[in-house]
Amino acid sequence: MESTDRGATQRRDAFADRLLRSTAGAFDIITVYLGDQLGYYRALAEHGPLTSPELAARTATNERYAREWLEQQTVAGILEIEGAPEEPEHRRFRLPPGHDEVLADGESLNYLAPLAQLVMGAIYPLASVLDAYRSGRGVPFEAYGRDLREGQARMNRAMFLQQLGQEWLPAIPDLHARLQSDPPARVADVGCGAGWSSIGIAKSYPRVLVDGYDLDPASIAMAQDNALQAGLAGRVRFHLRDAADPQLASRYDLVAVFEALHDMSNPVAALRAMRALAREGGAVLVVDERVGEAFTPSGEGVEWMMYGWSVLHCLPVGLSGQPSAATGTVMRPPTLRRYAREAGFTEVDILPIDHLFFRFYRLR
């Protein structure tokens, strides 16, 4: 009994320590969100080291708030203080080398400041999520607001612009060849969001014509603006339209959905629509979360993160439309294969593209 009690005590203490460390992590996310949204990291990266009055002046914020944030970030190990501590308003703070890339370099594949915005978006409608857990109803995507929409777009932007057309699609030789050839290939990007996947394809393949489809008006507005700024409005068009419209059938050489299928209430109908969009010989590509073939208590890879998104956002969004498949973020390969068969596909190939977060499926 004594050894059992000792074991329980050790587990209790370890779990209590974990929760304390998790609280520190939660504060890291929230204060990184503040620093990102207020422009603090950008100012420190471009003009640092800075004192709190200098940071406040460069970002049009209050000095006392800026000072408290700077001190908190230093205690948390995110910032460093230069030299010996002086009077509060004279202390100079800086982003350490390496931290600047993660927090202020939007072109880097290591840029993770938007992750904080994405988390804050996922918890924005938390009262509605609590109600949904009690009622079984869902929470619509638009209830998650600007932070979820923008955080997702900013997190994926560098990957879609730097890897989608340079690494991922070239790993599919026949598709890569078609996207380079004449007549110009046509691409449908289903659930396009802010449009960075569409833009990434168009930038990498100068001949292609891309149509992005989404049902969220704010996302389509963002996508149209992004295409305009990228100088691609002539070859990339975004539509507030259901891609299942029969008038769109058999138009496309590539039909793709990037990290969106698991959010859909009726993924089988979505895949059936994608199958209809593809012309004879066209490719259908699904890029979704990289999770294990089956549930295990310890989870595989980044499943700890995927389940976090699922309990807060993806499952409630999927349940907002009825009837719902209630897929959630953790859409395992056997689930995708089943959906594909029900949609009329006969083969599902997992492509040999290595990525920490994504798995690539080609449906035939």
C-alpha positions in Angstrom: 0.0 0.0 0.0 2.8 2.4 0.9 4.5 1.9 -2.5 1.1 2.5 -4.2 0.6 5.7 -2.2 4.1 6.8 -3.1 3.5 6.2 -6.8 0.2 8.1 -6.7 1.9 11.0 -4.9 4.7 11.1 -7.5 2.1 11.1 -10.3 0.1 13.8 -8.5 3.1 16.0 -8.2 4.2 15.5 -11.7 0.8 16.3 -13.0 0.5 19.4 -10.9 3.9 20.5 -12.3 2.7 19.9 -15.8 -0.4 22.1 -15.2 1.8 24.9 -13.9 4.1 24.6 -16.9 1.0 24.5 -19.2 -0.1 27.8 -17.5 3.2 29.3 -18.4 2.7 28.1 -22.0 -0.7 29.6 -22.1 0.6 33.0 -21.0 3.4 32.6 -23.6 0.7 32.2 -26.3 -1.4 35.1 -25.1 1.5 37.5 -24.7 3.0 36.5 -28.0 -0.4 37.4 -29.5 -0.2 40.8 -27.9 3.3 41.4 -29.2 2.4 40.3 -32.7 -0.8 42.3 -32.9 0.7 45.4 -31.4 3.7 45.3 -33.7 6.1 45.0 -30.8 8.2 42.1 -32.3 8.4 43.8 -35.6 9.6 47.0 -34.0 12.2 45.2 -31.9 13.4 43.2 -34.9 13.8 46.3 -37.1 14.9 48.9 -34.6 15.9 47.1 -31.4 17.2 47.1 -28.8 14.6 49.4 -27.5 13.5 51.0 -24.2 9.9 50.9 -23.2 9.4 54.6 -24.2 11.0 53.9 -27.6 8.9 50.8 -28.2 5.7 52.7 -27.2 6.6 55.6 -29.5 7.3 53.3 -32.5 4.0 51.4 -32.0 1.7 54.2 -30.9 1.0 52.3 -27.6 1.1 53.2 -23.9 4.5 53.2 -22.3 3.4 51.6 -19.0 1.8 48.7 -20.8 4.8 48.3 -23.1 7.1 48.2 -20.1 5.1 45.5 -18.4 5.0 43.4 -21.5 8.8 43.8 -22.1 9.5 42.7 -18.5 7.1 39.8 -18.7 8.7 38.7 -22.0 12.1 38.8 -20.5 11.2 36.8 -17.4 9.5 34.3 -19.8 12.8 33.9 -21.7 11.4 35.3 -25.0 13.3 38.7 -24.9 16.7 39.6 -23.4 17.8 42.7 -21.6 20.9 44.4 -22.9 23.5 45.3 -20.3 22.9 45.8 -16.5 19.3 46.5 -15.4 18.8 50.3 -15.0 15.9 52.4 -14.1 12.8 50.9 -15.7 12.4 53.5 -18.5 16.1 53.1 -19.5 16.3 49.3 -19.8 16.9 48.2 -23.3 15.3 45.0 -24.6 16.0 42.9 -27.6 14.9 39.9 -29.6 17.6 37.3 -29.3 19.0 35.9 -32.6 16.7 33.1 -33.8 13.7 34.4 -31.9 13.4 37.2 -34.4 12.9 34.7 -37.2 10.2 32.9 -35.3 8.4 36.0 -34.2 8.9 38.6 -36.8 10.0 37.1 -40.2 6.8 36.5 -42.2 8.8 35.0 -45.1 10.4 32.2 -43.0 9.0 28.7 -42.8 9.9 29.0 -39.1 7.5 31.9 -38.5 5.2 31.0 -35.7 3.8 34.2 -34.3 0.5 33.6 -36.3 0.1 30.4 -34.3 -0.7 32.5 -31.3 -3.4 34.4 -33.3 -4.8 31.0 -34.5 -5.1 29.8 -30.9 -6.8 33.0 -29.8 -9.2 32.6 -32.6 -10.0 29.0 -31.6 -11.0 30.0 -28.1 -12.8 33.2 -29.1 -16.3 31.7 -29.1 -15.6 29.5 -26.0 -19.0 30.1 -24.4 -20.7 28.9 -27.6 -18.4 25.8 -27.7 -19.4 25.0 -24.1 -23.0 25.2 -25.1 -22.4 23.0 -28.1 -20.8 20.3 -26.0 -24.0 20.2 -23.9 -26.5 20.5 -26.8 -24.7 18.5 -29.5 -25.1 21.5 -31.9 -22.2 23.1 -33.7 -20.5 26.5 -33.8 -20.4 28.1 -37.3 -17.0 29.1 -38.8 -17.9 32.8 -38.8 -18.3 32.7 -35.0 -14.6 32.3 -34.6 -13.9 35.8 -36.0 -11.0 37.5 -37.6 -8.2 35.9 -35.5 -9.0 32.4 -36.6 -9.3 33.4 -40.3 -6.2 35.5 -40.4 -4.1 33.3 -38.1 -4.8 30.3 -40.4 -3.9 32.3 -43.5 -0.7 33.7 -42.0 0.4 30.2 -40.7 0.1 28.7 -44.2 1.3 31.6 -46.3 5.0 30.8 -46.4 4.4 27.1 -46.9 2.0 27.6 -49.8 4.2 30.3 -51.5 7.6 28.5 -51.0 6.8 24.7 -50.9 3.5 24.0 -52.7 4.7 24.7 -56.2 8.4 24.2 -55.6 8.4 20.9 -53.7 5.0 19.3 -53.2 3.4 19.4 -56.7 6.7 18.7 -58.5 6.8 15.4 -56.5 3.8 14.3 -58.6 5.5 14.0 -62.0 2.5 13.7 -64.3 0.6 16.5 -62.6 3.7 18.7 -62.5 4.1 18.2 -66.3 0.5 19.1 -67.0 0.7 22.3 -65.0 3.7 23.3 -67.1 2.2 22.5 -70.5 -0.3 24.0 -73.0 -3.1 24.5 -73.3 -3.0 26.2 -69.9 -4.1 23.9 -67.1 -7.1 24.9 -65.0 -7.0 24.4 -61.2 -9.9 24.4 -58.7 -8.9 25.2 -55.1 -11.9 24.1 -53.0 -12.2 25.8 -49.6 -9.5 28.3 -50.6 -9.7 30.5 -47.5 -7.4 33.5 -47.9 -6.2 32.2 -51.2 -2.5 31.6 -50.5 -2.7 28.0 -51.9 -4.2 29.3 -55.2 -1.6 32.1 -55.3 1.2 29.7 -54.6 0.2 27.4 -57.5 -0.2 30.4 -59.9 3.2 31.8 -59.0 5.0 28.5 -59.5 3.2 27.6 -62.7 3.0 30.8 -64.9 0.5 29.2 -67.4 -2.2 27.9 -65.1 -5.6 29.5 -64.4 -6.8 29.0 -60.9 -10.3 29.3 -59.5 -10.7 29.4 -55.7 -14.0 28.5 -54.1 -15.2 29.2 -50.6 -18.4 29.9 -48.8 -17.0 32.4 -46.3 -17.4 36.0 -47.6 -14.6 37.5 -45.4 -12.2 34.8 -46.6 -13.0 35.5 -50.3 -12.5 39.2 -49.7 -9.1 38.5 -48.2 -8.2 36.2 -51.1 -9.2 38.7 -53.7 -7.1 41.4 -52.1 -4.1 39.0 -51.7 -4.3 38.1 -55.5 -4.5 41.7 -56.4 -1.4 42.6 -54.3 0.4 39.6 -55.8 -0.3 40.9 -59.3 -2.2 37.7 -60.2 -5.8 38.9 -60.3 -5.9 38.1 -64.1 -5.0 34.4 -63.6 -6.4 33.7 -60.1 -10.0 34.3 -59.4 -11.9 33.7 -56.2 -15.6 32.9 -56.0 -18.1 33.0 -53.2 -19.8 29.9 -54.6 -20.5 26.3 -53.9 -18.0 24.2 -55.9 -20.8 21.6 -56.2 -22.5 23.7 -58.8 -23.2 21.4 -61.8 -22.3 24.2 -64.2 -18.6 23.8 -63.1 -18.4 20.1 -64.0 -15.5 18.7 -65.9 -13.6 22.0 -66.2 -10.4 21.3 -64.2 -7.0 19.5 -64.7 -6.4 19.7 -60.9 -9.0 19.8 -58.2 -7.5 20.3 -54.7 -8.6 20.9 -51.1 -5.9 22.0 -48.6 -6.5 21.3 -44.9 -10.3 21.9 -45.2 -12.0 18.6 -45.9 -12.1 17.5 -42.2 -14.0 20.8 -41.3 -16.8 20.0 -43.8 -20.2 18.7 -42.5 -20.6 16.4 -45.5 -17.1 15.4 -46.7 -18.5 12.7 -49.0 -20.6 15.3 -50.9 -17.5 17.6 -51.1 -15.4 14.8 -52.6 -18.2 13.9 -55.0 -18.3 17.5 -56.1 -14.5 17.5 -56.6 -14.8 14.3 -58.7 -17.3 16.0 -60.9 -15.1 19.1 -61.3 -12.2 17.1 -62.7 -12.1 16.6 -66.4 -11.2 13.2 -67.9 -7.6 12.5 -66.8 -7.7 15.3 -64.2 -6.1 14.9 -60.8 -7.9 15.2 -57.4 -5.7 16.0 -54.5 -6.5 16.1 -50.8 -4.0 17.6 -48.3 -5.0 17.1 -44.8 -3.6 16.5 -41.3 -0.8 14.0 -40.8 -2.2 11.7 -38.1 -1.9 8.0 -37.4 -3.7 5.2 -39.1 -5.5 4.4 -35.8 -6.0 5.9 -32.3 -3.4 5.1 -29.7 -3.5 6.4 -26.1 -0.1 8.2 -26.6 -1.0 9.6 -30.0 1.3 9.9 -33.0 3.5 12.8 -34.0 1.5 16.0 -33.7 -1.8 14.5 -32.8 -1.7 16.3 -29.4 -2.0 19.5 -31.5 -4.6 18.2 -33.9 -6.9 17.0 -31.1 -6.6 20.5 -29.5 -7.8 22.1 -32.7 -10.5 19.5 -33.0 -12.1 19.9 -29.6 -12.1 23.7 -29.9 -12.8 24.4 -33.5 -12.9 21.7 -36.2 -15.5 19.4 -34.7 -17.8 22.2 -33.6 -17.6 23.8 -37.1 -18.2 20.4 -38.7 -21.3 19.9 -36.5 -22.7 23.3 -37.4 -24.2 21.8 -40.6 -26.7 18.9 -40.3 -26.6 16.1 -41.0 -22.9 16.0 -40.2 -20.2 13.3 -40.5 -18.7 14.9 -37.3 -15.2 14.2 -38.6 -13.0 16.5 -36.6 -9.4 17.4 -37.2 -8.1 13.9 -36.7 -9.2 12.5 -40.0 -7.3 9.2 -40.2 -6.4 7.6 -43.6 -9.0 4.8 -43.2 -11.7 7.5 -42.7 -10.5 9.4 -45.8 -10.5 6.2 -47.8 -14.0 5.4 -46.8 -15.2 8.9 -47.7 -13.5 8.6 -51.1 -15.2 5.2 -51.8 -18.6 6.6 -50.9 -17.9 9.5 -53.3 -17.2 7.2 -56.2 -13.4 7.0 -56.2 -11.8 3.6 -56.6 -8.2 4.3 -55.4 -6.6 6.5 -52.7 -2.8 6.9 -52.9 -0.8 8.4 -50.1 1.9 10.3 -51.9 5.6 10.2 -50.8 5.8 13.8 -49.7 7.2 14.2 -46.2 5.8 17.0 -44.0 5.4 17.4 -40.3 1.8 18.5 -40.4 0.3 17.4 -43.7 -0.5 14.1 -45.5 -1.0 14.1 -49.3 -3.7 11.9 -50.9 -4.3 11.4 -54.6 -7.8 10.2 -55.4 -8.4 8.2 -58.6 
